[in-house]
Amino acid sequence: MLVSFNRSPKTGPWGGGSSFVSNMSNFLTEKGHDVIYSLTPDVDLIFMIDPRPNDSGYSASDIQRFKNYFPDVKVIHRINECDKRKNTDFIDEEIIKSNKVADETVFISKWLQSYFEDKGFCPGSYVSYNGVDSNIFYDHKRGTIKSKPRLVTHHWSDNWMKGFDIYKQIDQYLQSNDWFEFTYVGRYNSSYKPTRTKIIEPLSGKALGDELRNHDIYVTASRFEPCGMHHIEGSACGLPILFHADGGGINELCKNHGISFSSFEEFLKSFDAVIDDYSLYREKINYDSISSAACCKRYYEIIEGMF
């Protein structure tokens, strides 16, 4: 089978869509299939990762024109975005309009599926969460916190909705309290200059995994995430998660091995609770379910049902 992705994978720090393309491409290749990132007449299956025109791939309009000439080609639409995540007003409409070309639709979380169902858009019932490369993001095997707790988060995007209101309050709190440390990996929002937060430039791959394993607990204050990758990468490195109650799809994967919060005051209480039962929360992490192997296997089962 020849499979085409309408986005090519990126190297270095990037979003979850690019990670999925890389992982799924490798999985399909290992299964004996051919993978390309363009359209040729012999393509059997198209993964539509993002329907919009883009320099790194082709759009839903291109797919529709292709399908007009080659109607037997199958299309999977992986929906991983929405307007609520970044306070935009055009993405939902583009996704709904572009979905007409799809034979099967997969949402990356139940929250995202429900979000679109509330808009009257119900194209299918498949949900498949993101997963990480277990050779890069794996448990550090540390059972206890041996010094002051080391808190970490990381984001590629510097959009304020990633949780910078909470990260700002953490930095301000640390100006007069020093019982824990906080590291931010990635691009920090330019509206605030932290003084007590350790800032590390964006990392990816092994360097990111090694950095996350240097910490004890992961925090994400991101709002309305369709699913995300950052909290999964933190979890896979053995870190219990503190996550915002309005995290969207994040909450579905973190509620088993973390605690939610809705304000900075609740964040501090949740932080204390995780510290008190640290080993218990670490033991609850289901590493197999958040692996890229599990994610790709779910998609492969969908593909098999299409042919």
Secondary structure, DSSP 8 states (H G I E B T S, - for coil): -EEEESB----SS--HHHHHHHHHHHHHHHTT-EEESS--TT--EEEES--S-BTTB--HHHHHHHHHH-TT-EEEEEE---GGGTT-SSHHHHHHHHGGG-SEEEES-HHHHHHHHTTT-----EE----B-TTTS------S--SS-EEEEEES---GGGTHHHHHHHHHHHTT--SSEEEEEE---TT---SSSEEE----HHHHHHHHTT-SEEEE---SBSS-SHHHHHHHTT--EEEETT-BTHHHHHTTSEEEESSHHHHHHHHHHHHHTHHHHHHT--TGGGBHHHHHHHHHHHHHTT-
